[in-house]
Amino acid sequence: MNNVTLIGYLGSDAETRNTRNDSTLTTLSLATQRTWKDRESGERQSQTTWHRLVVFGRLAEYAATLTKGAHLHITGELNTRQYAAKDGTTKYVTEIRVQRINRLDRSPKQEVAA
């Protein structure tokens, strides 16, 4: 089973383009963070990891509306692909092919007139 679940924040606005067969492709950059307590110093430590997300089809059209800072819960599958770079070397890219996106942003509070 190849299943990835991530919760994090978008580091930039979505980027959308059309593929050769004229379907929509949207890429997203999602930051996740893990924290732990250092055993020796007792201080809290954290590490941010950036994930490349690719979204196709109808979901890609929705993903295209997402902007920097959006808090997301995504599910998908891990995919590693290779390509030949301009200098002739083989490059590898690991990305998550997104199957579901849930927004976790809190709705803005309504201002109450006194």
Backbone as ProteinMPNN parsed JSONL, in Angstrom:
{"seq_chain_A": "MNNVTLIGYLGSDAETRNTRNDSTLTTLSLATQRTWKDRESGERQSQTTWHRLVVFGRLAEYAATLTKGAHLHITGELNTRQYAAKDGTTKYVTEIRVQRINRLDRSPKQEVAA", "coords_chain_A": {"N_chain_A": [[0.844, -1.17, 0.0], [0.599, 2.181, -0.859], [0.464, 5.0, 0.659], [0.135, 8.31, 1.67], [-0.14, 10.729, 4.187], [-0.356, 14.069, 4.985], [-0.043, 17.013, 6.972], [0.12, 20.418, 6.812], [1.502, 23.66, 5.883], [1.112, 25.79, 3.046], [3.873, 26.944, 1.193], [4.018, 28.692, -0.876], [2.074, 30.282, -3.492], [-0.19, 28.296, -5.46], [0.896, 26.663, -8.48], [-0.08, 26.426, -11.774], [-0.488, 24.571, -14.792], [-0.991, 23.386, -18.168], [-0.918, 20.035, -19.316], [0.679, 18.05, -21.919], [-1.396, 16.55, -23.03], [-3.497, 18.201, -22.637], [-4.637, 18.306, -20.039], [-5.213, 19.545, -16.695], [-2.593, 20.492, -14.507], [-1.44, 20.986, -11.311], [0.979, 22.279, -9.124], [2.182, 22.178, -5.794], [3.802, 23.453, -2.854], [4.424, 22.16, 0.147], [4.912, 22.64, 3.59], [5.907, 20.745, 6.327], [6.186, 20.184, 9.847], [8.174, 18.863, 12.408], [8.514, 18.363, 15.881], [10.526, 18.025, 18.833], [11.818, 17.161, 22.069], [15.001, 17.903, 23.121], [17.173, 15.532, 24.431], [19.522, 15.992, 25.91], [19.837, 18.822, 26.367], [17.291, 19.58, 27.032], [15.819, 21.394, 25.676], [13.321, 22.481, 23.309], [13.277, 21.28, 20.014], [13.043, 21.676, 16.456], [12.136, 20.681, 13.115], [11.74, 21.502, 9.764], [10.204, 20.168, 6.909], [10.06, 20.138, 3.414], [7.655, 19.43, 0.94], [6.966, 18.328, -2.318], [4.059, 18.621, -4.102], [1.856, 17.19, -6.46], [-0.979, 17.677, -8.469], [-3.722, 16.492, -10.307], [-6.231, 16.858, -12.92], [-9.686, 17.495, -12.086], [-9.378, 18.037, -9.347], [-7.016, 19.418, -9.45], [-7.817, 21.828, -10.508], [-9.232, 22.919, -8.359], [-7.109, 23.005, -6.515], [-5.566, 24.958, -7.681], [-6.581, 27.32, -6.744], [-5.558, 27.717, -4.262], [-3.593, 29.459, -1.842], [-0.483, 30.9, -0.617], [0.351, 30.033, 2.696], [-1.964, 28.652, 3.319], [-3.563, 26.246, 5.345], [-3.353, 22.844, 5.231], [-4.651, 19.496, 4.886], [-3.598, 16.699, 3.392], [-3.98, 13.795, 1.312], [-2.439, 11.151, -0.439], [-0.26, 9.536, -2.813], [3.11, 8.369, -2.708], [5.551, 9.152, -5.074], [8.288, 8.53, -7.147], [10.187, 9.811, -9.722], [12.223, 9.85, -12.696], [14.394, 11.837, -14.757], [16.149, 13.069, -17.655], [18.601, 15.434, -17.307], [19.601, 18.668, -18.641], [22.358, 18.642, -18.795], [22.876, 16.017, -19.289], [22.904, 14.249, -17.175], [21.213, 11.938, -14.978], [18.381, 12.774, -13.191], [16.491, 12.641, -10.151], [13.215, 12.885, -8.83], [11.181, 13.175, -6.046], [7.845, 13.074, -5.208], [4.502, 13.869, -4.057], [1.601, 12.506, -5.237], [-1.355, 13.907, -5.225], [-4.494, 12.945, -3.891], [-6.589, 13.75, -2.348], [-7.698, 16.762, -0.83], [-8.006, 18.656, 2.062], [-9.031, 21.611, 3.533], [-7.777, 23.246, 6.375], [-7.901, 25.684, 7.463], [-8.96, 28.147, 9.73], [-12.139, 29.684, 9.878], [-12.593, 33.153, 9.268], [-13.115, 35.308, 12.062], [-16.255, 36.718, 12.784], [-16.926, 40.157, 12.905], [-18.417, 41.789, 15.567], [-20.787, 44.22, 15.934], [-21.071, 46.722, 18.397]], "CA_chain_A": [[0.0, 0.0, 0.0], [1.354, 3.428, -0.975], [-0.472, 6.008, 1.152], [0.797, 9.388, 2.395], [-1.006, 11.735, 4.785], [0.441, 15.193, 5.474], [-0.709, 18.233, 7.425], [1.113, 21.481, 6.809], [1.173, 24.968, 5.33], [1.685, 26.068, 1.735], [4.967, 27.903, 1.229], [3.848, 29.62, -1.993], [0.82, 30.098, -4.208], [-0.219, 27.163, -6.383], [1.331, 26.906, -9.857], [-0.889, 25.576, -12.648], [-0.196, 24.561, -16.226], [-1.642, 22.293, -18.882], [-0.012, 19.006, -19.803], [0.628, 17.862, -23.37], [-2.709, 16.044, -23.438], [-4.441, 19.263, -22.293], [-5.272, 18.218, -18.727], [-4.671, 20.522, -15.748], [-1.604, 20.027, -13.534], [-1.111, 22.016, -10.324], [2.013, 21.881, -8.16], [2.136, 22.88, -4.515], [4.932, 23.241, -1.971], [3.852, 22.057, 1.489], [5.874, 22.519, 4.687], [5.476, 20.073, 7.547], [7.153, 20.434, 10.906], [8.177, 17.938, 13.536], [9.184, 18.934, 17.05], [10.894, 17.083, 19.854], [12.577, 17.72, 23.174], [16.375, 17.421, 23.121], [17.43, 14.781, 25.672], [20.63, 16.541, 26.693], [19.631, 20.201, 26.801], [15.926, 19.773, 27.494], [15.166, 22.416, 24.845], [12.519, 22.023, 22.182], [13.896, 21.364, 18.699], [12.074, 21.461, 15.383], [12.685, 20.508, 11.773], [10.756, 21.692, 8.71], [10.436, 19.396, 5.692], [9.27, 20.628, 2.289], [7.141, 18.365, 0.094], [6.434, 18.731, -3.625], [2.773, 17.973, -4.35], [1.316, 17.345, -7.808], [-2.414, 17.429, -8.471], [-4.208, 16.398, -11.674], [-7.673, 16.827, -13.199], [-10.595, 18.428, -11.395], [-8.786, 18.442, -8.079], [-5.986, 20.401, -9.789], [-8.501, 23.111, -10.678], [-9.458, 23.424, -7.001], [-5.793, 23.291, -5.916], [-5.058, 26.196, -8.288], [-7.111, 28.469, -5.994], [-4.912, 27.775, -2.953], [-2.558, 30.484, -1.752], [0.546, 30.785, 0.408], [-0.116, 30.076, 4.077], [-3.133, 27.803, 3.531], [-3.325, 25.098, 6.212], [-3.962, 21.748, 4.485], [-4.513, 18.071, 5.18], [-3.656, 16.053, 2.082], [-3.675, 12.379, 1.203], [-2.014, 10.816, -1.789], [0.719, 8.463, -2.877], [4.489, 8.771, -2.938], [5.973, 8.811, -6.424], [9.626, 8.977, -7.53], [10.37, 9.711, -11.17], [13.543, 10.288, -13.137], [14.435, 12.516, -16.044], [17.494, 13.426, -18.095], [18.859, 16.871, -17.201], [20.237, 19.256, -19.822], [23.774, 18.265, -18.839], [22.956, 14.597, -19.593], [22.824, 13.407, -15.98], [19.877, 11.496, -14.584], [17.893, 13.411, -11.961], [15.344, 11.986, -9.533], [12.316, 13.774, -8.106], [10.177, 12.492, -5.238], [6.701, 13.964, -5.024], [3.259, 13.237, -3.624], [0.483, 12.665, -6.168], [-2.455, 14.181, -4.305], [-5.795, 12.375, -4.201], [-7.611, 14.458, -1.564], [-7.244, 17.975, -0.132], [-8.938, 19.254, 3.025], [-8.53, 22.861, 4.128], [-7.886, 23.28, 7.835], [-7.908, 27.084, 7.885], [-10.104, 28.587, 10.531], [-12.885, 30.738, 9.223], [-12.347, 34.424, 9.945], [-14.139, 35.659, 13.052], [-17.16, 37.799, 12.393], [-16.883, 41.287, 13.805], [-19.73, 42.064, 16.145], [-20.962, 45.643, 16.223], [-21.595, 46.913, 19.749]], "C_chain_A": [[0.89, 1.233, 0.0], [0.408, 4.562, -0.603], [0.285, 7.028, 2.003], [-0.264, 10.34, 2.924], [-0.115, 12.814, 5.372], [-0.468, 16.314, 5.934], [0.357, 19.303, 7.501], [0.591, 22.742, 6.17], [1.83, 25.145, 3.971], [2.732, 27.156, 1.846], [4.885, 28.926, 0.111], [2.49, 29.362, -2.628], [0.945, 28.898, -5.147], [0.254, 27.59, -7.767], [0.601, 25.913, -10.752], [-0.424, 25.689, -14.09], [-0.975, 23.416, -16.85], [-0.591, 21.318, -19.365], [-0.148, 18.884, -21.317], [-0.719, 17.354, -23.86], [-3.843, 16.958, -22.955], [-5.229, 19.03, -20.998], [-4.553, 19.19, -17.783], [-3.726, 19.845, -14.76], [-1.279, 21.195, -12.613], [-0.042, 21.472, -9.395], [1.922, 22.788, -6.931], [3.397, 22.547, -3.732], [4.416, 23.298, -0.535], [4.958, 21.862, 2.519], [5.225, 21.78, 5.847], [6.57, 20.277, 8.588], [7.031, 19.361, 11.97], [8.964, 18.588, 14.665], [9.474, 17.817, 18.048], [11.676, 17.815, 20.934], [13.955, 17.082, 23.175], [16.673, 16.762, 24.468], [18.501, 15.421, 26.542], [20.342, 17.939, 27.222], [18.242, 20.443, 27.372], [15.16, 20.801, 26.675], [14.36, 21.772, 23.728], [13.276, 22.268, 20.883], [12.8, 21.181, 17.655], [12.802, 21.345, 14.051], [11.543, 20.651, 10.777], [11.175, 20.874, 7.498], [9.502, 19.915, 4.615], [8.903, 19.461, 1.383], [6.609, 18.958, -1.208], [5.157, 17.92, -3.863], [2.363, 18.214, -5.789], [-0.136, 16.889, -7.795], [-2.895, 17.46, -9.918], [-5.729, 16.524, -11.728], [-8.477, 17.877, -12.459], [-10.029, 18.933, -10.078], [-7.699, 19.486, -8.304], [-6.599, 21.782, -9.982], [-8.809, 23.738, -9.322], [-8.124, 23.844, -6.374], [-5.217, 24.597, -6.443], [-5.526, 27.43, -7.53], [-6.414, 28.653, -4.65], [-3.749, 28.756, -2.961], [-1.614, 30.214, -0.581], [-0.065, 30.913, 1.796], [-1.322, 29.209, 4.351], [-2.729, 26.585, 4.36], [-4.083, 23.917, 5.606], [-3.705, 20.386, 5.114], [-4.651, 17.378, 3.836], [-3.408, 14.552, 2.238], [-3.32, 12.093, -0.251], [-1.041, 9.655, -1.754], [2.088, 9.016, -3.229], [4.927, 8.271, -4.312], [7.376, 9.373, -6.659], [9.772, 8.761, -9.023], [11.773, 10.206, -11.511], [13.422, 10.96, -14.49], [15.89, 12.839, -16.376], [17.632, 14.943, -18.052], [19.551, 17.359, -18.468], [21.705, 18.87, -19.948], [23.978, 16.76, -19.073], [22.898, 13.681, -18.389], [21.378, 13.024, -15.703], [19.526, 12.125, -13.249], [16.673, 12.655, -11.465], [14.531, 13.012, -8.753], [11.324, 12.911, -7.34], [9.072, 13.489, -4.943], [5.501, 13.165, -4.555], [2.2, 13.543, -4.666], [-0.773, 12.731, -5.311], [-3.759, 13.582, -4.816], [-6.92, 13.1, -3.476], [-6.971, 15.637, -0.856], [-8.351, 18.439, 0.797], [-8.292, 20.514, 3.575], [-8.771, 22.833, 5.618], [-7.906, 24.71, 8.361], [-9.15, 27.366, 8.706], [-10.826, 29.687, 9.788], [-12.655, 32.049, 9.989], [-13.483, 34.749, 10.907], [-14.974, 36.826, 12.54], [-17.038, 38.934, 13.394], [-18.294, 41.59, 14.283], [-19.8, 43.544, 16.479], [-21.596, 45.798, 17.6], [-22.689, 47.939, 19.77]], "O_chain_A": [[1.837, 1.315, 0.782], [-0.361, 5.035, -1.44], [0.99, 6.659, 2.943], [-1.183, 10.716, 2.197], [0.779, 12.521, 6.165], [-1.534, 16.539, 5.36], [1.377, 19.129, 8.168], [-0.609, 22.887, 5.941], [2.961, 24.709, 3.759], [2.517, 28.171, 2.508], [5.603, 29.926, 0.136], [1.838, 28.357, -2.344], [2.042, 28.534, -5.57], [0.045, 28.73, -8.18], [0.654, 24.705, -10.521], [-0.021, 26.758, -14.549], [-1.546, 22.581, -16.148], [0.499, 21.719, -19.775], [-0.994, 19.541, -21.925], [-1.144, 17.681, -24.968], [-4.999, 16.541, -22.877], [-6.359, 19.5, -20.87], [-3.423, 19.601, -18.047], [-4.017, 18.767, -14.243], [-0.888, 22.267, -13.075], [-0.137, 20.336, -8.93], [1.629, 23.98, -7.024], [3.992, 21.486, -3.921], [4.017, 24.36, -0.057], [5.837, 21.019, 2.342], [4.136, 22.138, 6.296], [7.73, 20.513, 8.251], [5.93, 18.995, 12.381], [9.956, 19.277, 14.429], [8.771, 16.808, 18.104], [12.134, 18.94, 20.737], [14.073, 15.857, 23.224], [16.45, 17.361, 25.52], [18.405, 15.399, 27.769], [20.577, 18.215, 28.399], [18.033, 21.404, 28.113], [13.986, 21.057, 26.942], [14.67, 20.674, 23.265], [13.847, 23.34, 20.681], [11.753, 20.6, 17.94], [13.918, 21.836, 13.88], [10.504, 20.007, 10.918], [12.34, 20.879, 7.103], [8.31, 20.111, 4.852], [9.738, 18.605, 1.091], [5.893, 19.959, -1.201], [5.176, 16.69, -3.83], [2.506, 19.328, -6.293], [-0.483, 15.868, -7.202], [-2.518, 18.354, -10.676], [-6.422, 16.327, -10.73], [-8.016, 18.996, -12.234], [-10.178, 20.105, -9.733], [-7.48, 20.345, -7.451], [-5.975, 22.792, -9.658], [-8.666, 24.948, -9.15], [-8.027, 24.913, -5.772], [-4.464, 25.272, -5.74], [-4.92, 28.493, -7.665], [-6.655, 29.648, -3.966], [-3.019, 28.873, -3.945], [-1.904, 29.417, 0.311], [-0.894, 31.789, 2.042], [-1.688, 29.034, 5.513], [-1.691, 25.969, 4.114], [-5.306, 23.965, 5.477], [-2.692, 20.16, 5.776], [-5.704, 17.457, 3.204], [-2.726, 14.105, 3.16], [-3.843, 12.725, -1.169], [-1.001, 8.888, -0.792], [2.208, 10.004, -3.955], [4.701, 7.114, -4.665], [7.627, 10.55, -6.402], [9.516, 7.67, -9.533], [12.419, 10.889, -10.716], [12.497, 10.703, -15.26], [16.748, 12.877, -15.494], [16.86, 15.656, -18.693], [20.031, 16.558, -19.27], [22.24, 18.779, -21.053], [25.11, 16.277, -19.057], [22.848, 12.461, -18.546], [20.445, 13.699, -16.138], [20.287, 12.021, -12.287], [15.912, 12.096, -12.256], [15.087, 13.894, -8.099], [10.699, 12.019, -7.914], [9.327, 14.604, -4.487], [5.485, 11.937, -4.642], [1.926, 14.709, -4.952], [-1.199, 11.726, -4.741], [-4.093, 13.688, -5.996], [-8.068, 13.078, -3.921], [-5.854, 15.542, -0.346], [-9.497, 18.599, 0.378], [-7.148, 20.49, 4.028], [-9.845, 22.442, 6.074], [-7.926, 24.924, 9.573], [-10.242, 26.882, 8.407], [-10.199, 30.527, 9.142], [-12.536, 32.045, 11.214], [-14.653, 34.504, 10.615], [-14.464, 37.779, 11.951], [-17.044, 38.7, 14.603], [-19.237, 41.64, 13.495], [-18.966, 44.059, 17.223], [-22.545, 45.089, 17.933], [-23.245, 48.227, 20.829]]}, "name": "protein", "num_of_chains": 1, "seq": "MNNVTLIGYLGSDAETRNTRNDSTLTTLSLATQRTWKDRESGERQSQTTWHRLVVFGRLAEYAATLTKGAHLHITGELNTRQYAAKDGTTKYVTEIRVQRINRLDRSPKQEVAA"}
